[in-house]
Structures are given as structure tokens and as C-alpha cells.
Amino acid sequence: MMIKTTDLLAIKSQPTETGLSESKLAAYFAATPGWEQDGPRIVKTFNFKNYYETLAFINAIAYVIHAEDHHPELVVTYNRCVVKFDTHTVNEGKGGISVNDFICAAKVDAIFEQSFS
């Protein structure tokens, strides 16, 4: 199973109750470098020069997050933002990782690369 970043960027999050199996996760992580599994979520830390850039990043990703209707947990400090995605509706409502998490991860990465790297 080969997943490309461009594939993830081209699709939109959809309501889902189906999480990704452990066997499929590696392909999705390969398409979203830097993201790591932290239990039932995916996580990545983004570093910035100062607090203004950190807030600008949050504002930049806000539109995409809203449009995808898939909202991460954000941990914000002076020059860092930790983004954590999970899908609450999968695994019979217990939560976990779905394709939506990787769609949004790829889109957040694209914003970072375009404006902040």
C-alpha cells in the first residue's frame, strides 16, 4: 500500500467510524514525515522563531482545520506548537487514528513548509 502526500492533500476529511489498522499506519506515516504515533493519536512539534510566528501558524492552520471539520489539540508555547490529531468517532467511539488525521497532518505540513520553514 503506497500513500503519497499529494494524495492526502487532494482529498477532504469525511465523517468516519473506521480507524486505521496497525498494518496500514506505516504507509500513512511515510507520507507525512515527522509525525509520530502517541497512543491513539498522531503528533508533531513545529518550531518557530518567536511567539508571533507561533500564533501566525495557528491562525494559518485554523482555516484548514475548520474547512476539514477535524480539529486537533494544540499545545502552544513561546516558539513551539505541538499538534495532536485523533478521531473521536472511530473504534466504536473509543477514538483512535483515521485517514482524516493524516489528511489534516499533510495540510498542516504544507502550510508550515510554504510559510514558516
Phi and psi in degrees as GROMACS dihedral restraints (atoms count N, CA, C in turn):
[ dihedral_restraints ]
;  ai    aj    ak    al  type     phi  dphi    fc
    3     4     5     6     1  -114.3    20    10
    4     5     6     7     1   120.2    20    10
    6     7     8     9     1  -113.0    20    10
    7     8     9    10     1   135.5    20    10
    9    10    11    12     1  -109.6    20    10
   10    11    12    13     1   150.9    20    10
   12    13    14    15     1   -56.7    20    10
   13    14    15    16     1   -40.8    20    10
   15    16    17    18     1   -62.4    20    10
   16    17    18    19     1   -32.0    20    10
   18    19    20    21     1   -63.2    20    10
   19    20    21    22     1   -44.4    20    10
   21    22    23    24     1   -66.8    20    10
   22    23    24    25     1   -38.1    20    10
   24    25    26    27     1   -67.7    20    10
   25    26    27    28     1   -24.5    20    10
   27    28    29    30     1   -87.3    20    10
   28    29    30    31     1    -9.2    20    10
   30    31    32    33     1  -116.0    20    10
   31    32    33    34     1   163.5    20    10
   33    34    35    36     1  -112.3    20    10
   34    35    36    37     1   146.5    20    10
   36    37    38    39     1   -60.1    20    10
   37    38    39    40     1   142.3    20    10
   39    40    41    42     1  -129.7    20    10
   40    41    42    43     1   148.2    20    10
   42    43    44    45     1   -54.4    20    10
   43    44    45    46     1   134.9    20    10
   45    46    47    48     1  -147.0    20    10
   46    47    48    49     1   149.9    20    10
   48    49    50    51     1  -117.6    20    10
   49    50    51    52     1     7.8    20    10
   51    52    53    54     1  -108.7    20    10
   52    53    54    55     1   117.4    20    10
   54    55    56    57     1   -85.4    20    10
   55    56    57    58     1   168.0    20    10
   57    58    59    60     1   -85.9    20    10
   58    59    60    61     1   138.6    20    10
   60    61    62    63     1   -73.4    20    10
   61    62    63    64     1   158.0    20    10
   63    64    65    66     1   -55.7    20    10
   64    65    66    67     1   -35.8    20    10
   66    67    68    69     1   -68.4    20    10
   67    68    69    70     1   -24.1    20    10
   69    70    71    72     1   -91.8    20    10
   70    71    72    73     1   -18.4    20    10
   72    73    74    75     1   -59.9    20    10
   73    74    75    76     1   -39.9    20    10
   75    76    77    78     1   -57.7    20    10
   76    77    78    79     1   -39.8    20    10
   78    79    80    81     1   -65.4    20    10
   79    80    81    82     1   -38.4    20    10
   81    82    83    84     1   -72.4    20    10
   82    83    84    85     1   -39.0    20    10
   84    85    86    87     1   -65.0    20    10
   85    86    87    88     1   -33.9    20    10
   87    88    89    90     1   -63.7    20    10
   88    89    90    91     1   -30.6    20    10
   90    91    92    93     1   -84.9    20    10
   91    92    93    94     1    -9.7    20    10
   93    94    95    96     1  -131.7    20    10
   94    95    96    97     1    72.1    20    10
   96    97    98    99     1   -56.4    20    10
   97    98    99   100     1   140.0    20    10
   99   100   101   102     1    94.8    20    10
  100   101   102   103     1   -19.2    20    10
  102   103   104   105     1   -82.3    20    10
  103   104   105   106     1   142.9    20    10
  105   106   107   108     1  -131.2    20    10
  106   107   108   109     1   155.4    20    10
  108   109   110   111     1   -84.0    20    10
  109   110   111   112     1   133.2    20    10
  111   112   113   114     1  -129.7    20    10
  112   113   114   115     1    87.4    20    10
  114   115   116   117     1    62.5    20    10
  115   116   117   118     1  -125.6    20    10
  117   118   119   120     1   -90.0    20    10
  118   119   120   121     1    29.3    20    10
  120   121   122   123     1  -146.8    20    10
  121   122   123   124     1   167.5    20    10
  123   124   125   126     1  -112.5    20    10
  124   125   126   127     1   145.8    20    10
  126   127   128   129     1  -140.1    20    10
  127   128   129   130     1   142.5    20    10
  129   130   131   132     1  -148.4    20    10
  130   131   132   133     1   142.5    20    10
  132   133   134   135     1  -103.9    20    10
  133   134   135   136     1   129.7    20    10
  135   136   137   138     1  -110.5    20    10
  136   137   138   139     1   130.7    20    10
  138   139   140   141     1  -108.4    20    10
  139   140   141   142     1   144.8    20    10
  141   142   143   144     1  -133.9    20    10
  142   143   144   145     1   170.2    20    10
  144   145   146   147     1   -74.7    20    10
  145   146   147   148     1   -32.8    20    10
  147   148   149   150     1  -162.5    20    10
  148   149   150   151     1  -179.0    20    10
  150   151   152   153     1   -66.9    20    10
  151   152   153   154     1   -35.9    20    10
  153   154   155   156     1   -59.5    20    10
  154   155   156   157     1   -46.8    20    10
  156   157   158   159     1   -63.9    20    10
  157   158   159   160     1   -39.0    20    10
  159   160   161   162     1   -59.8    20    10
  160   161   162   163     1   -47.0    20    10
  162   163   164   165     1   -68.0    20    10
  163   164   165   166     1   -35.7    20    10
  165   166   167   168     1   -62.9    20    10
  166   167   168   169     1   -39.9    20    10
  168   169   170   171     1   -61.6    20    10
  169   170   171   172     1   -46.3    20    10
  171   172   173   174     1   -60.4    20    10
  172   173   174   175     1   -43.5    20    10
  174   175   176   177     1   -65.1    20    10
  175   176   177   178     1   -36.7    20    10
  177   178   179   180     1   -67.4    20    10
  178   179   180   181     1   -39.8    20    10
  180   181   182   183     1   -80.7    20    10
  181   182   183   184     1   -15.7    20    10
  183   184   185   186     1   -58.6    20    10
  184   185   186   187     1   -41.3    20    10
  186   187   188   189     1   -62.9    20    10
  187   188   189   190     1   -46.8    20    10
  189   190   191   192     1   -64.3    20    10
  190   191   192   193     1   -45.2    20    10
  192   193   194   195     1   -58.4    20    10
  193   194   195   196     1   -44.4    20    10
  195   196   197   198     1   -65.9    20    10
  196   197   198   199     1   -44.9    20    10
  198   199   200   201     1   -63.4    20    10
  199   200   201   202     1   -34.8    20    10
  201   202   203   204     1   -81.7    20    10
  202   203   204   205     1   -13.1    20    10
  204   205   206   207     1    53.1    20    10
  205   206   207   208     1    43.9    20    10
  207   208   209   210     1  -143.0    20    10
  208   209   210   211     1   103.1    20    10
  210   211   212   213     1  -105.1    20    10
  211   212   213   214     1   125.0    20    10
  213   214   215   216     1   -85.5    20    10
  214   215   216   217     1   167.9    20    10
  216   217   218   219     1   -86.2    20    10
  217   218   219   220     1   133.1    20    10
  219   220   221   222     1  -117.3    20    10
  220   221   222   223     1   130.8    20    10
  222   223   224   225     1  -113.0    20    10
  223   224   225   226     1   114.6    20    10
  225   226   227   228     1  -112.7    20    10
  226   227   228   229     1   128.1    20    10
  228   229   230   231     1  -127.3    20    10
  229   230   231   232     1  -174.5    20    10
  231   232   233   234     1   -51.7    20    10
  232   233   234   235     1   -49.4    20    10
  234   235   236   237     1  -130.8    20    10
  235   236   237   238     1    30.1    20    10
  237   238   239   240     1  -153.9    20    10
  238   239   240   241     1   145.9    20    10
  240   241   242   243     1  -134.9    20    10
  241   242   243   244     1   122.4    20    10
  243   244   245   246     1   -97.8    20    10
  244   245   246   247     1   123.7    20    10
  246   247   248   249     1  -108.2    20    10
  247   248   249   250     1   127.6    20    10
  249   250   251   252     1  -126.7    20    10
  250   251   252   253     1   117.8    20    10
  252   253   254   255     1  -109.8    20    10
  253   254   255   256     1   138.9    20    10
  255   256   257   258     1  -151.9    20    10
  256   257   258   259     1   168.5    20    10
  258   259   260   261     1  -119.6    20    10
  259   260   261   262     1   112.9    20    10
  261   262   263   264     1   -68.2    20    10
  262   263   264   265     1   -24.6    20    10
  264   265   266   267     1   -87.3    20    10
  265   266   267   268     1    -6.8    20    10
  267   268   269   270     1   -87.4    20    10
  268   269   270   271     1   169.0    20    10
  270   271   272   273     1    55.3    20    10
  271   272   273   274     1    50.1    20    10
  273   274   275   276     1    56.1    20    10
  274   275   276   277     1    39.5    20    10
  276   277   278   279     1    82.8    20    10
  277   278   279   280     1     2.5    20    10
  279   280   281   282     1   -83.1    20    10
  280   281   282   283     1   -17.1    20    10
  282   283   284   285     1    90.7    20    10
  283   284   285   286     1   162.6    20    10
  285   286   287   288     1   163.7    20    10
  286   287   288   289     1  -157.1    20    10
  288   289   290   291     1  -107.7    20    10
  289   290   291   292     1   130.6    20    10
  291   292   293   294     1  -126.1    20    10
  292   293   294   295     1   173.7    20    10
  294   295   296   297     1   -59.8    20    10
  295   296   297   298     1   -29.5    20    10
  297   298   299   300     1   -58.4    20    10
  298   299   300   301     1   -36.3    20    10
  300   301   302   303     1   -63.0    20    10
  301   302   303   304     1   -40.7    20    10
  303   304   305   306     1   -76.0    20    10
  304   305   306   307     1   -32.6    20    10
  306   307   308   309     1   -59.4    20    10
  307   308   309   310     1   -49.0    20    10
  309   310   311   312     1   -69.7    20    10
  310   311   312   313     1   -36.3    20    10
  312   313   314   315     1   -59.7    20    10
  313   314   315   316     1   -45.3    20    10
  315   316   317   318     1   -62.7    20    10
  316   317   318   319     1   -38.8    20    10
  318   319   320   321     1   -72.0    20    10
  319   320   321   322     1   -37.7    20    10
  321   322   323   324     1   -64.6    20    10
  322   323   324   325     1   -43.3    20    10
  324   325   326   327     1   -58.9    20    10
  325   326   327   328     1   -42.4    20    10
  327   328   329   330     1   -61.7    20    10
  328   329   330   331     1   -41.2    20    10
  330   331   332   333     1   -64.5    20    10
  331   332   333   334     1   -44.6    20    10
  333   334   335   336     1   -60.8    20    10
  334   335   336   337     1   -47.2    20    10
  336   337   338   339     1   -62.9    20    10
  337   338   339   340     1   -39.1    20    10
  339   340   341   342     1   -72.1    20    10
  340   341   342   343     1   -36.5    20    10
  342   343   344   345     1  -118.0    20    10
  343   344   345   346     1   -16.9    20    10
  345   346   347   348     1  -129.8    20    10
  346   347   348   349     1    -4.0    20    10
